Each structure stands twice: as C-alpha cells, then as structure tokens.
Amino acid sequence: MTVQRISARNARFQVWQSYLTNRNKRQRAGEFLVQGVRPISVAVDNGWPVRTVIHDAARPLSRWAQELYQRLPGVERVAMEPELLAELGEKDAEVVAVVEMPPDDLDRIEVGPDFLGVVFDRPTGPGNIGSIIRSADAFGADGVIVTGHAADVYDPKAVRATTGSLFALPAVRVPSHREVIEWVRRSAVPIVVVGTDEHGDVDVFDFDLTQPVLLLVGNETNGLSAAWKEAADALVRIPITGSASSLNAANAATAVLYEVARQRQPSSR
C-alpha cells in the first residue's frame, strides 16, 4: 500500500486543519477529524467509513496502529511529520483519522417498545453535546437529536467529549423542533415527549419514565424554547438543594437519564 508523506503545511494539510475550527468546511467535505485510540477504535468497530488514516512519520507504528491498518485494508495512508500531526490532534498523537459523516436522518434512530431518545435544544457548548452523547450511550438511549442553531456534533471538542460514544449511537442534527415532532407523530410506537425544566410540574422521580420517552434538554443559558415547552407532553423538574440555582445542561440530562435507567430496572417495576 502506497503511503503519502506530508512534511509541510501544504493544501491537503490546510484542509484538514480547517476542520478543527470551520464547521462549513467539514460539512461541505462530509468528513471530520477523530483523535485518540479509543474513539478511532470505536468508530471502526461500528463500521463508520474511514477515508484517511494519518500517522506519525517519525516513529514506528504501534501494534494498535498496525492492527488498525489491517482492519482498513483499502484506506488512504498518510505519514505526517510529528509537529504537523500535533496541530491536527493532541500532543504526542500517533494517529488521526478522517472519518465520513453520516446523513442527518432521524430514521437512523431506531424506535422500539423501550425507546429512549434525547433532544438537546440549541446547545452553545460542543463539550456539553459530547457529554450528553456519552451519558445517553451509558444509560441505554437509542439516539441524540440536536435541534436549532447550535454548536456542532462534529466539532473536535464535542467528538473528544463523547470518548467514542458518538460512534456507538446515532446523533442527528435537525433545523428545528418541527422535524422532530413530525417524526414522533409518524412513529408506530407512541412516544411521550418529556421536557426538563426547573419550573416543571412534577419531580422527575414521580413521573413514569418506563414508557417510550423522548427527553428534552434545553439550552445552557435559556433552557427549553417556548416551542419545545408547548410541544412537550410533560415538564419534569430535578429537585435540588444547596445554594445552586440550577444544574449544567449535561449534568441535568445525566441525572434524568440515570432516573430513566433506574425506573426501567426489573426490580423497580
């Protein structure tokens, strides 16, 4: 297999570097960068198309990197000078992968009798998106939907914060709540839309979360939009004490997802 070598900031390098900060360029190319052994491994395990693997030209391939190339026999290989590779990934990164984006299609999210989905409405922090995807994966959700004008699922900070969970469950971006509500209505499985709100009508512990649920999490600053509150079948609150006035969006989502998992344990029913 031919290995291309990159030792200067040529046009190819600059395109990849732009993916770190430029959402439009990522979107037009339909690809994004993935850094780290675990995220790359999980992406390959779950069949995500890897377009290019870039490795450190100055050191021998580790056993993991050798096995990665064996698992991706037709992938484009690039050997890059370490100081350049460090600009695309983390310091001392051995490998960075260029991975193809899947379509933003809500039907990628499977809806069954135990459905659990998460909507994150207009998030501003890519790290929070990644944290919610990670929690959704940990507590058995079927997918995450990001709605409205928002930070990007494929921002490097978001991808890194998922620690690989992005590749284990669907994460779909949609323009507004309308597309999601339409998707919910055409589902063969009745889905209860549950919003999280500090002024909710019922404590989360007292609401039945064993039924198919779409959980709504609001923007970090302003909470759920008026449109989402109107669309929700119920608004639940997390009782908190102490001097804290509210929880971080990702922490709130994790608390409710844990409660869903707790209620769905056979011993809790």
C-alpha positions, 0 to 999 in steps of 0.5 A: 500500500502506497503511503503519502508523506506530508512534511509541510503545511501544504493544501491537503494539510490546510484542509484538514486543519480547517476542520478543527475550527470551520464547521462549513468546511467539514460539512461541505467535505462530509468528513471530520477529524477523530483523535485518540485510540479509543474513539478511532477504535470505536468508530471502526468497530461500528463500521463508520467509513474511514477515508484517511488514516494519518500517522506519525512519520517519525516513529514506528507504528504501534501494534494498535496502529498496525492492527488498525491498518489491517482492519482498513485494508483499502484506506488512504495512508498518510505519514505526517511529520510529528509537529504537523500531526500535533496541530491536527490532534493532541500532543504526542498523537500517533494517529488521526483519522478522517472519518465520513459523516453520516446523513442527518436522518432521524430514521437512523434512530431506531424506535422500539417498545423501550425507546429512549431518545434525547433532544438537546435544544440549541446547545452553545457548548460542543463539550456539553453535546459530547457529554450528553452523547456519552451519558445517553450511550451509558444509560441505554438511549437509542439516539441524540437529536440536536435541534436549532442553531447550535454548536456542532456534533462534529466539532473536535471538542464535542467528538473528544467529549463523547470518548467514542460514544458518538460512534456507538449511537446515532446523533442527528442534527435537525433545523428545528423542533418541527422535524422532530415532532413530525417524526414522533407523530409518524412513529408506530410506537407512541412516544411521550415527549418529556421536557426538563425544566426547573419550573416543571410540574412534577419531580422527575422521580414521580413521573413514569419514565418506563414508557417510550420517552423522548427527553428534552434538554434545553439550552445552557443559558435559556433552557427549553424554547417556548416551542419545545415547552408547548410541544412537550407532553410533560415538564419534569423538574430535578429537585435540588438543594444547596445554594445552586440555582440550577444544574449544567445542561449535561449534568441535568440530562445525566441525572434524568437519564440515570432516573430513566435507567433506574425506573426501567430496572426489573426490580423497580417495576 
